[in-house]
Structure formats: structure tokens, C-alpha cells
Amino acid sequence: MYKKLIPDIIVENIYDINLDFLKEKGITSLVLDIDNTLVPQKSKFPDKTTIEWLEKVKKEGFKICLISNNTKRRVNEFKEKVGVPGIAWAIKPRKGAFKKALKILDAKPNETALIGDQIFTDIFGGKRAGLYTILVKPLSQEELGWTKLMRRAERHVLKRIEEYEN
């Protein structure tokens, strides 16, 4: 199980993701978390830079689907603003929403990358669904109580990853 917690790549933020590298790996589709991945936790909508990045990703030929444990209202408002499909109440790390995203994208797991900020929801769920996983650092320190608790455990996992790599 521990292997399913280790992301394939760790980057500072979405802008540091090398899209050419993903293409070389055969990745054609991206499943993106919203809160603290694309926007800070309390931000209702993406800023201009995030919208431009999403447009660039689409122009590069990637298909995109949003996935969030947040409410339908939250996801619907966000997906309308950026013009991509999205899934609310995902109950990550359960596999169901990831499978639904693959169906929406008409993609296979080995050609899809998950991008998220949490190890125990995004990365673990993406790994369980067979996706390539990319961990970004959270954009905000403002988080729900449960998430704050899980961040402590994540720090332990990240420390172990660093020790293993060095």
C-alpha cells in the first residue's frame, strides 16, 4: 500500500509540469483536483494565469476533467468558468470518480495523469485507478480540519520519499 502513496512526480505547482515530458510518456488526458491544486482553498474562481494555463494545456492537445470532493455547486461554478467537465462529491480516494473521469475523457489509465495536492486523496486514489500521479504543493495553508490532520501524516510520507531518493 505504501507504494500507492508515492507520487510519480512532485512539483511546486501546475506551472512547473513539463507537458512535453507527459506527452513523451504517452499521457493524453489530465484529471485535475481543484482546491489547493488549481486555486487556493477559499478562491471561488481561477485567476487569469490559471485560466491561461488550462487553455495552453488544451491547445497542447490534452483532454481535461476536474475531480473534487467538494460540492456539486462548487464544481459546477468552477467548470463553467474554465470550460471543462468536472466531477463533484468524488469521495477520493475511492476509484469510482476516477473511472468516471476516464469515461468522460474517453481515456485509458496508462494515458492519463492525475494532478493534485493531497497524498491520501489525490495520489492514493489516482494510483488505485492506475493513473500517472503528480503531486503539487498546496496553494494555501487554509484548509479544513480533517485536511490539516492528514497533512501531518503527509509530511511523514514526504520525508520518507526524500530519504529514499537521497
Secondary structure, 3 states (H helix, E strand, C coil): CHHHHCCCEEECCHHHCCHHHHHHCCCCEEEECCECCCECCCCCCCCHHHHHHHHHHHHCCCEEEEECCCCHHHHHHHHHHHCCCEECCCCCCCCHHHHHHHHHHCCCHHHEEEEECCHHHHHHHHHHCCCEEEEECCCCCCCCHHHHHHHHHHHHHHHHHHHHHC
